[in-house]
Amino acid sequence: MPACLCLRINDFNVNSTNDLSPPFVSVVMPVRNEARFIDACLSSVFDGDYPVDRLEVIVVDGESTDQTRQIVERLGEKWPIRLVGNPKRTVPPAMNLGIAAAQGEYIVRMDGHCIYDGRYIAECIESLQTTEADNVGGAQRPRGKSYFERALAAVLRSGFAAGSSYWDRPAERWVETVFLGAWKKSTLDELGGFDEEWTVNQDYELNARLRKAGGKILYSPDIKADYYVRSGIRPLIRQHFRYGTYRVKTLNRYPETVNLRHFIPPGLVLVLVAAMLLTLWNPWPLAVVAAVYVATVLAAGIVAASRSSWRLAPVAVLLLPVIHLSWGIGFLNGVRRWGLPVSALRHMRHGA
């Protein structure tokens, strides 16, 4: 990390005797039905070391049907929290509503499904002030409470699941996208905010526009958040199906964001379908494909579980195919909706 960061940390540390005041920061937090996590989430924000009098949290609620709004209103009696309604329910309009309402010089996006490190906000602002970054983010550390959730978290931490660009990395680096993000408000205003057509993958779409405009995105391992994973199979399937679907939309508009890993899950689905069709003439192709995939998943699932607890291995092994196939089928659904990302394929072929 650049040496100048140490100076900036001392400039506005809560315990510093320096008279310099930290910048005013607006946290924008899109939520919907987060009653299970929102109290702990907001407590982690205000229990951090960023001065409360230099902070506002704008919770943008997408018409929750649980107790989310009531909990936020109760917490707003002791902390600077504003509750804003989001009739469109999805994240991009929630972010745009929050940005429009924000009074801070800086915007830090937060998720109601997370618990934040005490230095989270301070590290975001320090990185924006002391590097060339226009957007910064950090380590997304998957966590779970139940047996199922802990097994899923182990799988997601392993890198064998579809898409691992947000997970914990040991070193600071320039990247294409980051988990959540933090910006100067003026940067988001210049970009025109979030594209509300991107109900999924909106962070990647925004960051593609930012990089096209000459902006830079920094990952810092000192920006840390624990992300609580989905609690059941159906939400997990829906989540990764949507991720795969909207990846095609993003690749069609921004072919330069292509990566070979985007085509591995849909390729797996197509190979399995082809092998099943070939069983009409010869059972061996399906047997070979299935044997290779099962062996790979067994090894990957066991390795993933071993880093947390061997007891998680049975579920970890089963979750990998769920993630791969959900993402892959979602990608093929995206091709059906928006067409094959031909430009992205050309971009990948030429190694541009």
C-alpha positions as CSV (number, residue, x, y, z in Angstrom):
1,M,0.0,0.0,0.0
2,P,1.3,3.5,-0.8
3,A,3.3,5.1,2.1
4,C,1.1,8.2,1.9
5,L,-1.9,6.3,3.2
6,C,-0.3,6.2,6.6
7,L,-0.3,10.0,6.7
8,R,-3.9,10.2,5.6
9,I,-5.0,7.7,8.2
10,N,-3.5,10.0,10.9
11,D,-5.1,13.0,9.4
12,F,-8.6,12.1,10.3
13,N,-8.4,9.2,12.7
14,V,-11.1,9.5,15.4
15,N,-8.4,9.4,18.1
16,S,-6.2,12.0,16.4
17,T,-5.6,15.3,18.1
18,N,-5.3,16.9,14.7
19,D,-7.9,19.7,14.0
20,L,-8.6,18.5,10.5
21,S,-12.1,17.2,10.0
22,P,-12.8,14.2,7.9
23,P,-15.0,14.6,4.8
24,F,-18.7,14.2,5.1
25,V,-19.7,10.7,3.8
26,S,-23.1,9.4,2.6
27,V,-23.6,5.7,2.9
28,V,-26.2,4.5,0.4
29,M,-27.7,1.1,1.3
30,P,-30.4,-0.5,-0.9
31,V,-32.4,-3.1,1.0
32,R,-35.5,-5.3,0.7
33,N,-36.6,-7.8,3.3
34,E,-33.4,-7.6,5.4
35,A,-35.0,-7.9,8.8
36,R,-32.7,-10.8,9.7
37,F,-29.5,-8.8,9.2
38,I,-30.3,-5.0,9.1
39,D,-29.8,-4.3,12.8
40,A,-26.4,-6.0,13.0
41,C,-25.4,-4.4,9.7
42,L,-26.2,-0.8,10.7
43,S,-24.7,-1.4,14.1
44,S,-21.4,-2.4,12.5
45,V,-21.5,0.8,10.4
46,F,-22.0,3.1,13.4
47,D,-19.8,1.1,15.7
48,G,-16.9,1.7,13.3
49,D,-14.3,4.4,13.8
50,Y,-15.6,6.9,11.3
51,P,-17.0,10.0,13.2
52,V,-20.8,9.7,13.4
53,D,-21.2,13.5,13.0
54,R,-19.5,13.2,9.6
55,L,-21.7,10.4,8.4
56,E,-25.2,9.9,7.1
57,V,-26.7,6.5,6.1
58,I,-29.5,6.6,3.5
59,V,-31.4,3.3,3.6
60,V,-33.4,2.9,0.4
61,D,-36.1,0.3,1.0
62,G,-37.6,-1.6,-1.9
63,E,-41.1,-2.1,-0.3
64,S,-40.0,-4.7,2.2
65,T,-42.8,-7.0,3.4
66,D,-41.0,-8.0,6.6
67,Q,-39.9,-5.8,9.6
68,T,-37.0,-4.1,7.8
69,R,-38.6,-0.6,7.7
70,Q,-39.6,-0.7,11.4
71,I,-36.2,-1.8,12.5
72,V,-34.5,1.0,10.4
73,E,-37.0,3.6,11.8
74,R,-36.2,2.5,15.4
75,L,-32.4,2.7,14.8
76,G,-32.9,6.1,13.2
77,E,-33.9,7.4,16.6
78,K,-30.3,7.2,17.8
79,W,-28.2,7.4,14.6
80,P,-28.3,9.6,11.5
81,I,-30.3,7.3,9.3
82,R,-32.7,8.4,6.6
83,L,-35.2,6.0,5.1
84,V,-36.1,6.5,1.5
85,G,-38.8,4.5,-0.4
86,N,-38.0,2.7,-3.6
87,P,-41.2,1.7,-5.5
88,K,-39.1,0.1,-8.3
89,R,-37.6,-2.3,-5.7
90,T,-34.4,-3.1,-7.6
91,V,-30.9,-1.9,-6.8
92,P,-30.1,0.6,-9.6
93,P,-33.0,2.9,-8.9
94,A,-32.3,2.5,-5.2
95,M,-28.8,3.7,-5.7
96,N,-29.9,6.6,-7.9
97,L,-32.4,7.7,-5.3
98,G,-29.8,7.5,-2.6
99,I,-27.2,9.4,-4.6
100,A,-29.8,12.1,-5.3
101,A,-30.6,12.4,-1.6
102,A,-26.9,12.3,-0.5
103,Q,-25.4,15.4,1.1
104,G,-21.9,13.9,1.4
105,E,-18.8,14.6,-0.8
106,Y,-18.3,10.9,-0.9
107,I,-20.7,8.0,-1.6
108,V,-20.0,4.6,0.0
109,R,-22.3,1.8,-1.2
110,M,-23.2,-0.8,1.4
111,D,-25.3,-3.9,1.4
112,G,-27.8,-4.8,4.1
113,H,-26.7,-8.4,4.0
114,C,-23.2,-7.6,5.3
115,I,-21.3,-6.8,8.5
116,Y,-18.5,-4.2,8.1
117,D,-15.0,-4.0,9.5
118,G,-14.6,-1.0,11.9
119,R,-12.2,0.7,9.4
120,Y,-14.4,0.1,6.3
121,I,-15.5,3.6,5.6
122,A,-12.2,5.2,6.7
123,E,-10.2,2.9,4.4
124,C,-12.5,3.7,1.5
125,I,-12.1,7.4,1.9
126,E,-8.4,7.2,2.5
127,S,-7.9,5.2,-0.7
128,L,-9.9,7.6,-2.7
129,Q,-7.9,10.6,-1.3
130,T,-4.4,9.1,-1.6
131,T,-4.4,7.1,-4.8
132,E,-5.5,7.7,-8.4
133,A,-8.6,5.5,-7.9
134,D,-12.1,6.7,-8.9
135,N,-13.8,3.7,-7.3
136,V,-12.5,1.6,-4.5
137,G,-13.7,-1.6,-2.9
138,G,-12.3,-4.6,-0.9
139,A,-12.6,-8.0,0.4
140,Q,-16.0,-9.8,0.3
141,R,-15.7,-12.6,2.9
142,P,-18.6,-15.1,2.5
143,R,-20.1,-16.1,5.9
144,G,-22.9,-18.3,7.0
145,K,-24.8,-19.2,10.2
146,S,-26.5,-22.5,9.4
147,Y,-24.8,-25.7,8.3
148,F,-26.0,-25.1,4.7
149,E,-24.9,-21.5,4.7
150,R,-21.4,-22.3,6.1
151,A,-21.0,-25.0,3.4
152,L,-22.0,-22.5,0.7
153,A,-19.6,-19.9,2.2
154,A,-16.8,-22.4,2.0
155,V,-17.5,-23.1,-1.6
156,L,-17.7,-19.4,-2.5
157,R,-14.4,-18.7,-0.8
158,S,-12.7,-21.5,-2.7
159,G,-12.8,-19.9,-6.2
160,F,-14.3,-23.0,-7.7
161,A,-17.7,-21.4,-7.9
162,A,-18.8,-19.3,-10.9
163,G,-17.3,-15.9,-10.6
164,S,-14.8,-15.1,-7.8
165,S,-13.8,-11.5,-8.6
166,Y,-15.1,-10.2,-5.3
167,W,-13.5,-12.6,-2.9
168,D,-10.7,-11.9,-0.5
169,R,-7.4,-11.2,-2.2
170,P,-4.1,-10.6,-0.3
171,A,-2.7,-7.6,-2.2
172,E,-3.8,-4.2,-3.4
173,R,-4.3,-4.1,-7.2
174,W,-6.1,-2.3,-10.1
175,V,-9.2,-4.3,-11.1
176,E,-12.1,-4.2,-13.5
177,T,-14.7,-4.2,-10.8
178,V,-15.1,-4.4,-7.0
179,F,-17.6,-5.4,-4.4
180,L,-20.0,-2.6,-3.6
181,G,-17.7,0.5,-4.2
182,A,-17.0,4.0,-3.0
183,W,-16.7,7.2,-5.1
184,K,-16.7,10.9,-5.0
185,K,-20.3,12.0,-5.5
186,S,-19.2,14.1,-8.4
187,T,-17.8,11.0,-10.2
188,L,-21.2,9.3,-10.0
189,D,-23.0,12.5,-11.2
190,E,-20.7,12.7,-14.2
191,L,-21.4,9.1,-15.1
192,G,-25.1,9.6,-14.8
193,G,-25.5,7.2,-11.9
194,F,-26.5,3.6,-12.3
195,D,-28.2,2.3,-15.4
196,E,-31.7,1.1,-14.3
197,E,-31.9,-1.4,-17.1
198,W,-29.2,-3.5,-15.3
199,T,-31.3,-5.0,-12.5
200,V,-28.4,-7.5,-12.1
201,N,-24.7,-6.9,-12.7
202,Q,-25.2,-3.2,-12.3
203,D,-21.9,-2.7,-10.5
204,Y,-20.0,-4.2,-13.5
205,E,-21.9,-2.1,-15.9
206,L,-21.1,1.1,-14.0
207,N,-17.5,0.2,-13.7
208,A,-17.2,-0.6,-17.4
209,R,-18.5,3.0,-18.1
210,L,-16.1,4.4,-15.5
211,R,-13.1,2.7,-17.1
212,K,-14.2,3.7,-20.6
213,A,-14.2,7.3,-19.4
214,G,-10.6,6.9,-18.2
215,G,-11.3,6.1,-14.5
216,K,-9.4,3.6,-12.4
217,I,-10.8,1.0,-9.9
218,L,-8.8,-0.1,-6.9
219,Y,-9.1,-3.3,-4.8
220,S,-7.7,-2.9,-1.3
221,P,-7.5,-5.8,1.2
222,D,-7.9,-3.3,4.0
223,I,-11.5,-2.7,3.0
224,K,-13.3,-5.7,4.6
225,A,-16.9,-6.9,4.8
226,D,-18.5,-10.1,5.8
227,Y,-21.2,-11.1,3.3
228,Y,-23.9,-13.5,4.5
229,V,-24.7,-16.0,1.8
230,R,-28.1,-17.2,0.6
231,S,-29.9,-19.4,3.0
232,G,-31.4,-22.1,0.7
233,I,-31.2,-23.8,-2.6
234,R,-34.0,-21.9,-4.4
235,P,-32.6,-18.4,-3.6
236,L,-29.1,-19.7,-4.6
237,I,-30.3,-21.0,-8.0
238,R,-32.3,-17.8,-8.7
239,Q,-29.2,-15.7,-7.8
240,H,-26.8,-17.4,-10.0
241,F,-29.3,-17.8,-12.9
242,R,-29.7,-14.1,-12.9
243,Y,-26.0,-13.5,-12.7
244,G,-25.4,-15.7,-15.8
245,T,-28.3,-14.1,-17.7
246,Y,-27.1,-10.5,-17.2
247,R,-23.5,-11.3,-17.9
248,V,-24.6,-11.7,-21.5
249,K,-26.2,-8.3,-21.5
250,T,-23.0,-6.8,-20.2
251,L,-20.8,-8.7,-22.7
252,N,-22.9,-7.5,-25.6
253,R,-22.5,-3.8,-24.6
254,Y,-19.0,-4.1,-23.2
255,P,-17.2,-6.9,-25.1
256,E,-13.8,-5.8,-23.7
257,T,-14.9,-7.1,-20.3
258,V,-14.9,-10.7,-21.5
259,N,-13.1,-13.5,-19.7
260,L,-12.8,-17.2,-20.6
261,R,-14.4,-18.2,-17.3
262,H,-17.7,-16.6,-18.4
263,F,-18.1,-19.4,-21.0
264,I,-17.1,-22.4,-18.9
265,P,-20.5,-22.9,-17.1
266,P,-22.6,-22.5,-20.3
267,G,-20.0,-24.7,-22.1
268,L,-20.5,-27.4,-19.4
269,V,-24.3,-27.2,-19.8
270,L,-24.0,-27.6,-23.6
271,V,-21.5,-30.5,-23.3
272,L,-23.8,-32.3,-20.9
273,V,-26.8,-31.8,-23.1
274,A,-24.8,-33.1,-26.2
275,A,-23.6,-36.1,-24.3
276,M,-27.2,-37.0,-23.2
277,L,-28.4,-36.7,-26.8
278,L,-25.5,-39.0,-27.9
279,T,-26.7,-41.7,-25.5
280,L,-29.4,-42.5,-28.1
281,W,-26.5,-44.0,-30.1
282,N,-23.7,-44.5,-27.6
283,P,-23.8,-44.2,-23.8
284,W,-20.0,-43.7,-23.4
285,P,-19.8,-39.9,-24.1
286,L,-22.2,-39.1,-21.2
287,A,-20.5,-41.6,-19.0
288,V,-17.1,-40.0,-19.7
289,V,-18.3,-36.4,-19.3
290,A,-20.2,-37.3,-16.1
291,A,-17.2,-39.2,-14.6
292,V,-14.8,-36.3,-15.3
293,Y,-17.1,-33.7,-13.9
294,V,-18.1,-35.6,-10.8
295,A,-14.4,-36.4,-10.0
296,T,-13.6,-32.7,-10.4
297,V,-16.5,-31.5,-8.3
298,L,-15.7,-34.1,-5.6
299,A,-12.1,-32.9,-5.4
300,A,-13.0,-29.2,-5.5
301,G,-15.7,-29.6,-2.9
302,I,-13.5,-31.6,-0.5
303,V,-10.7,-29.0,-0.8
304,A,-13.1,-26.1,-0.3
305,A,-14.7,-27.8,2.8
306,S,-11.3,-28.7,4.3
307,R,-10.4,-25.1,4.7
308,S,-13.3,-24.6,7.0
309,S,-14.5,-28.0,8.3
310,W,-14.5,-31.5,6.9
311,R,-18.2,-31.8,8.1
312,L,-19.2,-29.4,5.3
313,A,-17.9,-31.6,2.5
314,P,-21.1,-33.5,1.6
315,V,-23.1,-30.3,1.0
316,A,-20.1,-28.4,-0.5
317,V,-19.8,-31.1,-3.1
318,L,-23.5,-30.9,-4.0
319,L,-23.5,-27.1,-4.2
320,L,-20.8,-26.7,-6.8
321,P,-23.0,-28.3,-9.6
322,V,-26.0,-26.2,-8.5
323,I,-23.9,-23.0,-8.9
324,H,-22.3,-24.1,-12.2
325,L,-25.5,-25.2,-13.8
326,S,-27.6,-22.3,-12.6
327,W,-25.0,-19.8,-13.9
328,G,-24.6,-21.7,-17.2
329,I,-28.3,-22.0,-17.9
330,G,-28.7,-18.4,-17.0
331,F,-26.0,-17.5,-19.5
332,L,-27.8,-19.4,-22.2
333,N,-31.1,-17.7,-21.2
334,G,-29.2,-14.4,-21.7
335,V,-28.2,-15.5,-25.2
336,R,-31.8,-16.2,-25.9
337,R,-32.8,-12.7,-24.7
338,W,-30.0,-10.5,-26.0
339,G,-28.2,-12.7,-28.6
340,L,-24.8,-14.3,-28.6
341,P,-22.0,-11.8,-27.5
342,V,-20.2,-12.2,-30.8
343,S,-18.0,-9.1,-30.3
344,A,-16.9,-10.5,-26.9
345,L,-15.9,-13.8,-28.5
346,R,-13.9,-11.9,-31.2
347,H,-12.3,-9.8,-28.5
348,M,-11.3,-13.0,-26.6
349,R,-10.1,-14.8,-29.7
350,H,-7.8,-11.9,-30.7
351,G,-6.6,-11.5,-27.1
352,A,-7.3,-7.8,-27.2
